[in-house]
Amino acid sequence: MSFRRVGRLVAMVLPTLLWLSCGQVYRPVVLPCTVVGIPGCPVETPPIPSGFHSVFALSANAPNHPAGALQIDVSGDSILAETPTSDESEDNLGDVPTNAAILPNDSRVFVTSAGSILPGGLDILSSFSTAPDSPFGGGFGPVTTVGLPTGSQPVFVNTVQNNAVYVANFGTNSVSAVNTSSNLVTNTVSVGLNPVALAETPNGFKIYVANQGTNQTNSSVSSLNVADLSLNTVTGFSGINPVWVVARSDSQKVYVLTQGDGKLITIDTATDIATTPDCSATPTLCVGAGANFIFFDPHLNRLYVTNPSTSMVYVFSDTGGANDTPVQLAAISFALGSTPCPSGCAPTSVTALADGTRFYVASYQTASSCPDPVIGSPSACVIPGLTIFDANSLTLKYPKAPTLTLLTYPFIASQYAVPPVASCVSPVLPALYAPGASRFRVFTTAAADSSHVYVSMCDAGFIADVNASDSNTNGTGGGAIPADTLVTDLPAAFGVCTQTSCGHAATITAFSIASNIVTFQAANQFSPGQSVSISGLTTGTYLNGVTLTVLATGLSGSQFEGYFAFSDVSQTSDSGAAVPLVPTQSPIFLLTGQ
């Protein structure tokens, strides 16, 4: 055999042998630096992972109509799944949603609904399986319902384990344990008057319940052993109307916020002894009557407290251990004339990034004479906002524009306010929370990977999606979106239209366009900020299929206006219709998934 022929044979056989030696097993040749401290890896913080993450939203609907939930794909800036909202569907979540929780393994979301406050309504705990990361959009699994006794009025659900969840029943002054495998109530015990919040310690040993009561005499905190829901005696607690409770990540302490007198109370979980601050001696632990929410940041060991009544946000450090007391780091004013909110805001919730760089305050303003020309001065409005702080310096991250405007497409480019929705109004002292009221007009949470922050806007019917990193490339043209930039507004599911104009399409008889404002001559019952769809025009065919926001300016019973970018058109007779669109539901709560 010639040397040339042998060479050709070797060239053919050698690649085949190499391929066979590899089999079906992938053999990595490079190990990426993803853990700090590996030789050759940098000391800096690892990059933000690009894996799949989710955030969940709970929305309320018009009375006697089912609630809704949706799952947001964090990396895609999009909605991955929604629950059905039809009254006829067996997969709806009940009529009066109050709270939601997710299992630690991210497999199921649980929702409490206090439907019995409505005639013929049901009190239920419902759950659904979360949607997987899939390009095919598989959606949620079927909704499973656990019936509760009529009058239970469940208002809160919490768990740190996968086999059980715990429900606070406002109407029967009790807490129920529900087995997540059998979907059955396994135990119910009595607690104090009007329980409104609960927290299970991360080690799974105890549950603490904030019993709102009606005054100082009947306000209390209950301590339950998870094993059998037996009661422990809490001593030293003295506060009015507990409203929220959180557990520290080491399970040694829980913190209770009282709304009636604004105290931050610490409970030692080993002894169930509460340390109630004396406001004359330790005023820094007294945050004012009207305080509504605590957020515990396990990464920086901090507590954030909001008080919408006094327009204040408080930051406390908590270094851990059995004998420490929270130390106030900052008291930040959002009142009229303040730097964060010169016009005066009501802060209602806080979230922080897991990377420890920033924390975010969700707030809102109300105006009886709306400064937004889209709504107009004759009308009232709500202005939702988000303020970003540097977590290290506790100062505004962007002092030139301290509060981020949260309205973008499909709202008008210049719009920053929305008409108020009566059901979104939160109780203000001396009024107390009860099922049927919204606790959070705006609420915020951060994605687990620190890449996004979300704000539910009850009045707007949308959830603001804010990019928190520089790595998001879902913007126009594929370029990176700067950090702390509003990406989009994600809509809740369609709700039920309750406005006067809902069943009344307007018949258009003429239109004109001047300076990108289109004016329709049409008898109508529209309201400022309402969305309408144009159809049926024979001359102005370019307007067919357009959705417009009705402006306050030029609105009367015989005409209405909207923004429409087009060259000027003199008044032209035409025939068509303006159909009012069904509004979205009202988002009231957000959950961070993994």
SVG drawing of the C-alpha trace seen along z (x, -y; Angstrom):
<svg xmlns="http://www.w3.org/2000/svg" viewBox="-77 -73 82 75">
<polyline fill="none" stroke="black" stroke-width="0.4" points="0.0,0.0 1.4,-3.4 2.3,-6.0 -0.3,-8.4 -3.1,-5.8 -2.1,-5.0 -2.2,-8.8 -5.7,-9.1 -6.9,-6.1 -5.5,-7.6 -7.2,-10.9 -10.6,-9.2 -10.3,-6.8 -8.8,-9.2 -11.8,-11.6 -14.2,-8.7 -12.3,-7.3 -12.2,-10.6 -16.0,-11.0 -16.7,-7.5 -14.5,-8.2 -16.7,-11.2 -19.9,-9.2 -23.0,-11.2 -21.5,-13.0 -20.7,-16.7 -17.2,-17.4 -16.7,-21.0 -13.2,-22.4 -13.7,-25.8 -15.0,-26.4 -16.6,-29.9 -15.8,-32.1 -19.1,-32.3 -18.0,-31.9 -15.9,-34.5 -12.7,-33.0 -11.9,-30.4 -8.3,-30.8 -8.1,-32.9 -11.6,-34.4 -12.0,-38.1 -12.8,-39.3 -15.7,-41.5 -19.3,-40.5 -20.4,-37.8 -22.4,-39.0 -26.2,-39.0 -27.4,-35.6 -29.6,-35.5 -31.6,-32.5 -35.4,-32.4 -37.1,-34.4 -40.7,-35.3 -42.7,-37.9 -46.4,-37.3 -49.2,-39.9 -52.6,-39.7 -55.5,-41.9 -58.9,-42.8 -62.0,-43.1 -65.4,-44.9 -67.6,-43.5 -69.1,-40.0 -66.5,-39.3 -63.4,-37.1 -59.9,-38.2 -56.9,-37.6 -53.3,-36.6 -50.5,-36.9 -46.9,-35.7 -44.3,-38.0 -41.3,-36.7 -38.5,-38.9 -36.0,-38.5 -38.6,-38.9 -40.4,-42.0 -43.6,-40.2 -46.6,-38.3 -46.1,-34.6 -49.4,-33.4 -52.8,-34.7 -55.7,-33.1 -59.1,-33.1 -61.3,-36.0 -64.7,-34.8 -67.4,-34.3 -68.3,-31.0 -64.8,-29.6 -64.0,-27.0 -60.5,-28.4 -61.1,-31.7 -59.7,-33.0 -62.8,-34.2 -64.4,-37.6 -62.5,-39.5 -58.8,-38.8 -56.8,-39.9 -53.3,-38.3 -51.1,-35.8 -48.0,-33.6 -45.8,-31.3 -44.3,-28.0 -40.5,-28.0 -40.0,-25.6 -41.9,-28.1 -44.3,-25.3 -47.6,-26.9 -49.2,-30.3 -51.9,-30.5 -54.5,-33.3 -56.9,-34.2 -60.4,-35.6 -62.9,-36.9 -65.9,-36.5 -68.4,-36.3 -68.4,-40.1 -70.6,-40.1 -74.1,-38.5 -73.7,-34.9 -69.9,-35.1 -67.5,-32.3 -64.5,-32.4 -61.8,-30.4 -58.1,-29.6 -57.2,-29.0 -54.0,-27.9 -52.5,-27.2 -49.3,-25.8 -46.8,-28.3 -46.0,-28.4 -42.7,-26.9 -40.1,-28.8 -41.2,-27.9 -41.5,-29.7 -44.8,-28.0 -46.6,-29.8 -48.1,-26.7 -49.8,-28.9 -50.9,-28.2 -52.2,-24.8 -55.8,-24.4 -57.0,-26.4 -57.6,-24.3 -60.0,-25.6 -60.1,-25.0 -63.4,-26.0 -63.4,-27.8 -66.4,-28.3 -68.6,-31.2 -67.6,-34.3 -63.9,-33.3 -62.9,-36.2 -59.3,-35.0 -57.0,-38.0 -53.4,-36.7 -51.5,-33.6 -47.8,-32.7 -45.4,-29.8 -41.7,-28.8 -42.4,-25.2 -43.8,-23.2 -46.2,-20.9 -48.4,-23.5 -49.6,-27.1 -51.2,-29.2 -54.2,-31.5 -55.3,-34.3 -59.1,-34.5 -60.2,-38.0 -63.9,-37.1 -63.5,-34.2 -60.4,-35.5 -58.5,-32.3 -55.6,-30.8 -55.9,-27.7 -53.3,-25.2 -53.8,-23.8 -52.0,-20.7 -50.8,-21.5 -50.9,-17.9 -54.4,-17.0 -55.7,-20.6 -57.5,-20.2 -57.7,-22.3 -55.9,-20.2 -56.2,-22.5 -57.8,-25.8 -57.1,-27.7 -58.4,-30.9 -56.1,-33.9 -56.8,-37.5 -59.3,-40.0 -59.1,-40.7 -55.9,-39.0 -54.5,-40.8 -51.0,-39.5 -48.8,-36.6 -45.2,-35.4 -43.6,-32.0 -40.0,-31.9 -37.6,-30.7 -36.7,-27.6 -40.4,-26.5 -40.8,-26.4 -43.3,-29.3 -45.9,-31.5 -46.6,-35.1 -49.9,-36.7 -50.7,-40.5 -54.2,-40.8 -55.4,-44.3 -58.1,-44.6 -60.0,-47.9 -58.1,-49.6 -55.1,-49.1 -57.1,-46.8 -57.9,-44.2 -54.8,-44.6 -52.3,-41.7 -49.8,-39.4 -50.2,-35.6 -47.4,-33.0 -48.2,-29.6 -46.1,-26.4 -46.1,-25.2 -46.2,-21.5 -49.7,-21.7 -50.7,-25.4 -50.6,-25.4 -50.5,-28.8 -47.5,-30.4 -47.8,-33.4 -46.4,-36.6 -45.4,-39.0 -44.4,-42.6 -46.4,-43.6 -48.1,-47.0 -49.2,-48.6 -52.3,-49.6 -53.5,-47.9 -50.7,-45.7 -50.7,-45.8 -47.6,-43.9 -45.1,-41.3 -41.8,-40.0 -39.4,-37.4 -35.6,-37.8 -33.7,-35.4 -31.9,-33.8 -35.4,-33.1 -34.3,-34.6 -36.4,-37.8 -39.7,-38.9 -40.7,-42.5 -44.2,-43.9 -45.4,-47.2 -48.4,-48.9 -50.5,-51.2 -52.5,-52.8 -49.5,-54.2 -46.6,-53.6 -44.3,-51.4 -41.6,-49.0 -41.8,-46.1 -39.2,-43.3 -40.2,-39.8 -37.5,-37.2 -38.7,-34.0 -37.0,-31.8 -38.8,-33.4 -41.7,-35.2 -40.9,-38.3 -41.7,-41.5 -39.6,-44.7 -42.1,-47.6 -40.4,-51.0 -41.2,-53.8 -41.6,-56.7 -40.4,-59.2 -37.2,-57.3 -36.5,-55.7 -38.4,-57.8 -36.4,-56.4 -38.3,-53.2 -41.6,-55.1 -42.5,-55.8 -45.9,-57.6 -49.5,-56.6 -50.5,-55.4 -47.5,-53.3 -48.5,-50.4 -45.7,-48.2 -42.3,-46.6 -39.8,-45.2 -37.0,-43.1 -33.8,-43.0 -31.9,-39.8 -28.9,-40.8 -28.1,-44.0 -30.0,-43.1 -32.2,-46.1 -35.8,-47.0 -37.7,-49.5 -40.9,-51.0 -43.4,-53.2 -45.9,-55.6 -48.2,-57.1 -50.1,-59.1 -47.0,-61.1 -45.2,-60.8 -42.2,-59.1 -39.8,-56.2 -37.6,-54.8 -34.5,-52.7 -33.2,-50.5 -30.2,-48.3 -30.3,-44.9 -26.9,-43.3 -28.3,-40.0 -27.9,-38.1 -30.1,-37.5 -29.8,-40.8 -29.6,-43.5 -32.1,-46.3 -32.8,-47.9 -30.9,-51.2 -32.4,-53.9 -30.2,-54.8 -32.5,-57.3 -35.8,-59.0 -36.7,-60.2 -39.5,-62.7 -41.7,-62.5 -43.8,-65.4 -44.6,-68.6 -41.4,-70.4 -39.2,-67.4 -36.3,-66.5 -37.7,-63.0 -41.2,-64.4 -41.5,-68.2 -45.2,-67.9 -45.8,-65.6 -46.2,-61.8 -47.7,-58.9 -45.0,-56.1 -46.7,-52.7 -44.1,-50.1 -40.3,-49.4 -38.2,-46.8 -34.4,-46.3 -32.1,-44.7 -30.4,-41.5 -27.1,-42.8 -27.2,-45.4 -26.8,-48.5 -30.3,-50.2 -33.7,-50.3 -36.9,-51.6 -39.9,-53.4 -43.3,-53.2 -45.5,-56.1 -48.4,-58.1 -49.9,-61.6 -53.5,-62.6 -54.9,-65.8 -58.4,-67.1 -57.5,-69.4 -55.3,-67.3 -52.1,-68.9 -51.9,-66.4 -53.5,-68.0 -54.6,-64.6 -57.0,-64.2 -57.5,-67.9 -57.9,-70.3 -61.7,-69.8 -61.0,-66.2 -59.2,-64.4 -56.3,-62.1 -53.6,-59.8 -49.9,-60.1 -47.9,-56.8 -44.2,-57.1 -41.0,-55.2 -38.0,-56.8 -34.5,-55.2 -32.0,-55.4 -28.4,-54.3 -28.3,-51.6 -24.9,-52.6 -25.2,-56.3 -29.0,-56.3 -29.3,-59.2 -31.3,-59.7 -29.7,-57.9 -30.9,-60.4 -31.5,-63.8 -32.2,-65.7 -35.3,-63.5 -36.0,-61.9 -39.3,-60.2 -39.6,-58.1 -42.8,-58.6 -44.4,-55.2 -46.8,-55.6 -45.6,-54.8 -47.2,-52.9 -50.1,-52.4 -50.6,-55.7 -50.1,-59.0 -46.4,-60.0 -46.9,-63.0 -49.4,-61.4 -48.3,-60.9 -51.6,-60.7 -54.7,-58.5 -58.3,-58.9 -58.8,-57.6 -60.6,-54.2 -62.7,-54.2 -61.9,-50.6 -58.1,-51.4 -58.4,-53.8 -56.6,-52.4 -57.9,-53.0 -56.4,-56.0 -56.6,-56.2 -58.9,-56.3 -60.3,-53.8 -58.8,-50.3 -58.2,-47.6 -61.1,-45.2 -61.6,-42.8 -62.7,-44.5 -60.3,-47.5 -57.0,-47.7 -54.0,-47.7 -51.7,-49.0 -52.6,-51.6 -49.1,-51.1 -46.8,-48.2 -43.3,-47.3 -41.1,-44.2 -37.7,-43.3 -36.8,-40.3 -34.7,-37.7 -31.7,-38.5 -31.8,-42.2 -32.4,-42.9 -35.9,-44.5 -38.2,-46.2 -42.0,-46.2 -44.7,-48.5 -48.4,-47.5 -50.6,-50.6 -54.1,-49.9 -55.8,-52.9 -53.9,-52.6 -54.6,-48.8 -51.0,-48.2 -47.7,-47.0 -44.7,-49.2 -41.6,-47.2 -38.4,-49.1 -35.1,-47.9 -32.6,-47.8 -29.5,-46.8 -27.6,-47.8 -27.9,-44.4 -31.5,-44.5 -31.5,-44.5 -35.3,-44.4 -35.4,-48.0 -36.0,-49.5 -33.2,-48.6 -31.9,-46.0 -29.6,-48.4 -29.1,-48.1 -31.6,-49.9 -30.0,-52.1 -30.5,-51.1 -33.6,-52.4 -35.4,-53.1 -39.1,-52.4 -39.3,-49.6 -43.0,-49.2 -46.3,-49.0 -47.8,-45.4 -51.6,-45.3 -53.6,-43.2 -56.4,-41.1 -59.5,-42.9 -62.0,-43.6 -65.6,-44.6 -66.7,-48.0 -68.7,-50.0 -68.6,-53.5 -71.7,-55.1 -70.4,-55.0 -69.7,-51.3 -72.7,-50.2 -72.9,-53.4 -70.9,-53.6 -70.7,-57.2 -71.8,-57.8 -69.3,-60.0 -70.7,-62.6 -67.5,-64.7 -63.9,-65.0 -61.0,-67.5 -57.3,-67.4 -55.2,-70.3 -51.7,-70.1 -52.0,-66.3 -55.3,-66.6 -58.2,-64.9 -61.7,-66.3 -64.7,-64.1 -68.3,-65.5 -70.3,-62.8 -72.9,-62.6 -71.1,-60.7 -70.8,-59.9 -67.1,-59.5 -64.8,-60.3 -61.2,-61.8 -58.6,-59.1 -61.0,-56.5 -59.9,-54.5 -62.1,-54.3 -61.7,-52.5 -62.5,-54.2 -64.1,-52.3 -66.4,-52.6 -65.1,-55.9 -65.3,-56.2 -63.2,-59.4 -60.9,-59.2 -60.1,-55.6 -56.6,-56.1 -58.4,-56.5 -60.1,-53.1 -58.7,-50.7 -57.0,-53.4 -57.3,-53.4 -57.5,-56.9 -57.4,-58.2 -60.2,-60.7 -58.7,-64.1 -60.2,-66.4 -59.8,-69.3 -62.6,-69.8 -64.8,-67.1 -68.5,-67.7 -71.7,-65.8 -71.4,-66.5 -67.7,-66.1 -64.4,-64.5 -60.7,-64.8 -57.6,-62.5 -53.9,-62.7 -53.3,-61.5 -50.1,-62.3 -51.2,-63.5 -51.3,-66.5 -54.0,-69.0 -57.4,-68.2 -60.3,-70.7 -63.6,-69.6 -64.9,-66.8 -68.3,-65.1 -68.0,-61.4 -69.9,-58.5 -68.4,-56.0 -68.3,-54.8 -66.2,-55.3 -66.6,-52.2 -65.5,-52.5 -63.0,-49.8 -63.3,-47.5 -60.7,-48.7 -58.1,-46.4 -58.4,-44.9 -56.7,-46.6 -53.3,-45.1 -53.0,-45.1 -50.1,-42.9 -46.8,-41.5 -44.8,-38.4 -41.2,-37.6 -40.6,-34.1 -37.3,-32.5"/>
</svg>
